[in-house]
Amino acid sequence: MAEATVPAEFYVKQSVEVDVSEGILKGLYNTRIANLNDQALLLEVPQIGNMYLPLKIGQPMKLRYVVESWAYEAAVTLAARKDNLETPIMLVAR
């Protein structure tokens, strides 16, 4: 995997949009950043009502976010997922 760094614009609890462009889960989903460091970005698993989206490891998606008046988009892949938490999280990688 290529060396990746998390942009300084990201912060914990920041709202982001996940765009799943293929499969039966195709759609736009809002979520938040759960945690981050220099090389990893953990997102809360998006919800529909009170059900967590069953995204699978390897699922390609786009991550969109806005900082001030600038909109950003990054192609990411679901690299890992942890469901046995109060709020399930997923690790995304570029």
N, C-alpha and C positions, 0 to 999 in steps of 0.2 A: 504494500500500500504506500502511496506517495506521502511524503511529509506534509502535514496539514497544520494550520494554526487557526485558532478561533479569533475572528476579528474583534477588535476592542469595542465595537458598537454593541455587542451582545451583553446582556446582563440577566441575572436570575429574575424570574417572574415576568420577563418580557414576553409580550404576546407575539406570536408568529403564526403564519398560515402554512399549512402543509397541503400541497397539491399532489394528489395521487392520480396519475394520468392513464393508468391501465388497470384492467381487471375489474372484478365485480364491486370493488370498493372505490372505484373512480369517483373523484370529487374533491372539493375544497373543505378543509377542516381547520378550525382554530384550536390552538393549544398554547402552552407557555413553556419557557425554558425552565427546567427543574434545577439544573446545575451545569457548571462549565468550568473548564480550566484551559490552559494554553493549547491543548490538542484534542479535547473531547467536548462534545455538546450533547447533553442529556435533555430530552424533551419529555413532558408529560404525554402519555398516550392519549390521542384525541378521543373524545366521547361523542356519541350520538344519544341524546337523552341521558340515561344513566348507564348505558352500555359502552364499554371500551372497544375501540375499533380493533378488530383482529388482524392487524398488519403483520406480515411474516418477514422474517429475516431475509435480506436480499431484495426487498421491495424498493424499487427506485421511486423517488419523489422529488418534488421541488420545494424548497423552503423559502418563504417570502417574509420580509419584514420591512418596517419603515423606521427610519431614523430622521427626525425633524422632517424635512420636506423631500428626503431622498428615499426611494424604494429600491430594495435589493432582492436578488433572487439567486439561489445556489442549488445546483443539482446535487442531491445527497442520496444515500442508500441506507436503509435500516440495517445496522451492523449487529446490534444485540438488543435484547429486551428483557426486562425484569417485571414480572406480573405479580409477585407475591408481596407487594407493598400496598400501603393504604392508597397511594396514587401510583399506578404502574408507570414505568418510565421506559424510554427507548433511547439507545445510543445511535446517532446518525454520523455517517462519515462521507466525505467528499469522494 
